[in-house]
Amino acid sequence: MNTRSLLLVAVAVAVCCAATATEQATAITVGSWQPIKDISDPHVQELGRWAVAEANKAAPSNELTFRRVTGGEQQVVAGVNYRLDVAASSRNDMDGVYKAVLYEQDWTNTRKLISLDKIHS
């Protein structure tokens, strides 16, 4: 074999090993709740902002102002379930923390707010 062939074989082996490792890691985490590693990720923050906006549509008399997502976890299913701790304020409560439960499926552009409940002040 020449050098080019050896290099191609090495790359193919590396890709197969990486795919196998990814499948094994996914098999462990699919269906179980895992902490969100980067709460400051713009997508995670956007999900929190979206959840508050959806809750405001359902109950405009108790309008909340999104502050930030402070914690959360996710569950990989046929999409992703999220449980997010969202800091928000309202006219009556400046420092509320809410638990937002939502579902997202990127490939179908589906998002559904399951609940947004106050957990403590």
DOSEDREN-911307 format. One record per residue (C-alpha): residue number from 1; chain; y, z, x. Coordinates in nm, 2 decimals. Layout:
<rs>
<r NUM A <Y Z X>>;
...
</rs>
This chain:
<rs>
<r 1 A <0.00 0.00 0.00>>;
<r 2 A <0.35 -0.07 0.12>>;
<r 3 A <0.64 0.18 0.11>>;
<r 4 A <0.78 0.04 -0.22>>;
<r 5 A <0.44 0.08 -0.40>>;
<r 6 A <0.40 0.43 -0.27>>;
<r 7 A <0.75 0.51 -0.40>>;
<r 8 A <0.68 0.37 -0.74>>;
<r 9 A <0.36 0.57 -0.76>>;
<r 10 A <0.54 0.89 -0.66>>;
<r 11 A <0.81 0.83 -0.92>>;
<r 12 A <0.55 0.77 -1.19>>;
<r 13 A <0.36 1.09 -1.10>>;
<r 14 A <0.69 1.29 -1.11>>;
<r 15 A <0.78 1.15 -1.45>>;
<r 16 A <0.44 1.24 -1.59>>;
<r 17 A <0.45 1.59 -1.45>>;
<r 18 A <0.80 1.64 -1.59>>;
<r 19 A <0.69 1.51 -1.93>>;
<r 20 A <0.39 1.75 -1.94>>;
<r 21 A <0.60 2.05 -1.84>>;
<r 22 A <0.86 1.96 -2.11>>;
<r 23 A <0.58 1.93 -2.37>>;
<r 24 A <0.43 2.27 -2.27>>;
<r 25 A <0.77 2.44 -2.28>>;
<r 26 A <0.85 2.28 -2.62>>;
<r 27 A <0.51 2.39 -2.76>>;
<r 28 A <0.59 2.75 -2.68>>;
<r 29 A <0.93 2.75 -2.84>>;
<r 30 A <0.89 2.53 -3.15>>;
<r 31 A <0.90 2.75 -3.45>>;
<r 32 A <1.00 3.07 -3.27>>;
<r 33 A <1.36 3.20 -3.27>>;
<r 34 A <1.52 3.17 -2.92>>;
<r 35 A <1.86 3.31 -2.81>>;
<r 36 A <2.12 3.04 -2.77>>;
<r 37 A <2.18 3.04 -2.39>>;
<r 38 A <2.54 2.90 -2.40>>;
<r 39 A <2.74 3.04 -2.69>>;
<r 40 A <3.05 2.87 -2.55>>;
<r 41 A <2.89 2.52 -2.59>>;
<r 42 A <3.13 2.31 -2.79>>;
<r 43 A <2.86 2.21 -3.03>>;
<r 44 A <2.77 2.57 -3.11>>;
<r 45 A <3.13 2.66 -3.16>>;
<r 46 A <3.17 2.35 -3.39>>;
<r 47 A <2.87 2.47 -3.60>>;
<r 48 A <3.04 2.80 -3.65>>;
<r 49 A <3.37 2.64 -3.74>>;
<r 50 A <3.18 2.41 -3.99>>;
<r 51 A <2.99 2.70 -4.14>>;
<r 52 A <3.32 2.88 -4.21>>;
<r 53 A <3.47 2.57 -4.36>>;
<r 54 A <3.17 2.52 -4.59>>;
<r 55 A <3.19 2.88 -4.70>>;
<r 56 A <3.56 2.84 -4.78>>;
<r 57 A <3.48 2.54 -5.00>>;
<r 58 A <3.24 2.75 -5.20>>;
<r 59 A <3.47 3.06 -5.23>>;
<r 60 A <3.83 2.95 -5.18>>;
<r 61 A <3.96 3.28 -5.30>>;
<r 62 A <3.82 3.46 -5.00>>;
<r 63 A <3.92 3.21 -4.73>>;
<r 64 A <3.82 3.29 -4.38>>;
<r 65 A <3.97 3.18 -4.06>>;
<r 66 A <3.72 3.09 -3.79>>;
<r 67 A <3.77 3.27 -3.45>>;
<r 68 A <3.46 3.20 -3.25>>;
<r 69 A <3.08 3.22 -3.23>>;
<r 70 A <2.99 3.54 -3.05>>;
<r 71 A <2.61 3.52 -3.04>>;
<r 72 A <2.32 3.36 -3.20>>;
<r 73 A <1.97 3.22 -3.20>>;
<r 74 A <1.80 2.89 -3.29>>;
<r 75 A <1.47 2.78 -3.42>>;
<r 76 A <1.33 2.43 -3.35>>;
<r 77 A <1.17 2.29 -3.66>>;
<r 78 A <1.21 1.94 -3.81>>;
<r 79 A <1.57 1.99 -3.69>>;
<r 80 A <1.72 2.32 -3.58>>;
<r 81 A <1.78 2.64 -3.78>>;
<r 82 A <2.06 2.85 -3.65>>;
<r 83 A <2.16 3.22 -3.70>>;
<r 84 A <2.51 3.25 -3.56>>;
<r 85 A <2.73 3.56 -3.53>>;
<r 86 A <3.07 3.43 -3.62>>;
<r 87 A <3.40 3.62 -3.57>>;
<r 88 A <3.64 3.54 -3.85>>;
<r 89 A <3.93 3.69 -4.03>>;
<r 90 A <4.07 3.69 -4.38>>;
<r 91 A <4.38 3.82 -4.56>>;
<r 92 A <4.20 4.15 -4.61>>;
<r 93 A <3.99 4.17 -4.29>>;
<r 94 A <4.13 4.08 -3.95>>;
<r 95 A <3.82 4.15 -3.75>>;
<r 96 A <3.51 4.05 -3.95>>;
<r 97 A <3.18 3.95 -3.81>>;
<r 98 A <2.96 3.72 -4.02>>;
<r 99 A <2.60 3.60 -4.00>>;
<r 100 A <2.59 3.22 -4.06>>;
<r 101 A <2.25 3.08 -4.13>>;
<r 102 A <2.24 2.70 -4.12>>;
<r 103 A <2.01 2.40 -4.07>>;
<r 104 A <2.09 2.08 -3.88>>;
<r 105 A <1.90 1.76 -3.83>>;
<r 106 A <2.09 1.53 -3.59>>;
<r 107 A <1.90 1.21 -3.65>>;
<r 108 A <1.97 1.22 -4.03>>;
<r 109 A <2.32 1.36 -4.00>>;
<r 110 A <2.21 1.65 -4.21>>;
<r 111 A <2.37 2.00 -4.21>>;
<r 112 A <2.32 2.27 -4.47>>;
<r 113 A <2.48 2.61 -4.49>>;
<r 114 A <2.22 2.85 -4.61>>;
<r 115 A <2.44 3.16 -4.61>>;
<r 116 A <2.74 3.33 -4.45>>;
<r 117 A <2.74 3.70 -4.50>>;
<r 118 A <2.95 3.97 -4.35>>;
<r 119 A <2.75 4.20 -4.12>>;
<r 120 A <3.02 4.44 -4.00>>;
<r 121 A <3.40 4.49 -3.94>>;
</rs>
